[in-house]
Amino acid sequence: MKISVAMATYNGGRHLRAQLDSIRRQTLPPTELIICDDGSSDDTVEIARQFAADAPFKVVVDAHGQRLSYTKNFLRAIGQCTGEIVALCDQDDVWDPRKLATVLPEFTDEAVMLVAHWVRVVDEALNPTPLVMPLMPLRGRYRFATIDPWFSPNGMQMLFRRARITPWLAETAPLSAYGFGTAPFDEWIFYLGTLMGTVVFVPEILGVWRRHNSATTSNLESITHVNSTAHRWHLALHSGGEAYAYQAEVTDTRADFAARSLPSPSGTTVTPVDGVIDFYRAMSRMFRRRVHLHDPKSSRLQRLLTFAKMAGQNDYRSRNRGGLGAKAALKDVFTIFFGPRTPVEPAGGNVAAK
């Protein structure tokens, strides 16, 4: 199978050579490297062209001169790939020499749509930190109903099957699980992988994810904070009805998207695997029930009845099966008895004040 590497660049000259050299050192070289530059004002394009001049594989440097955005620039690079497998590549990381050779055999199973591997978080000078992504020790094979639907790896961890995934990338992505607005390209691609078949996690550290102040996504300090146990507990304890309403909306947009089908480049029809639509519709109903439980206008009795209904619907099953999990059950029990409440006035207004 041929492997294309899709790289998006923007003012990345300071770290680009290390990433390019790590691609050159692959024990299984890629068929091609597509570099799309988003209007850099430094020496990024010059470095890329110097590399292309003597690289042992095809290199395309698309210096289109526009300012597209991080996601659109990546999608432009993906659109120019011709290999059966596409590896996503940032401009400032470093790959293990065994990365492509280790991951590619997983795609011999036609059901596998996407493969991800573990990465070590490092600082700008490539000094390692204790943080390994993903935080959950994922390994082996997963389908949409056996992995936390709110999780997605970083783009640089992923390789995917081009013919099954890329036809969807021209469509509007569902809402992002991480905030208001459409999903960024890597979350979008991982969702598509689960939508179309099996995703695999290789439990080996096959690259380092460099975090620095000029990184497009987040620096080392922020990524360490966001992934800390304290921060995750803070989010869990302080999320309320508004957050759960948004999660219901996210799952609705995922179900709506899964209801569509598209022609693939080969002329066949690309459709999601069975059960995806029902899975996300059920999640949407689950979150709407939780909105009602956390509504300040709900009485204690209403909250108890809602909790009983949620327990009966198995809403507190594992997050890896599309549920809320045991921690959410504990939080909801606390909310029933101690959560904020807004007293409802009688129809004639506040009688006691008259």
Order of alpha helices (4+ residues) and beta strands (2+ residues): beta-alpha-beta-alpha-beta-alpha-beta-beta-alpha-beta-beta-beta-beta-alpha-alpha-beta-alpha-alpha-alpha-beta-beta-alpha-alpha-alpha
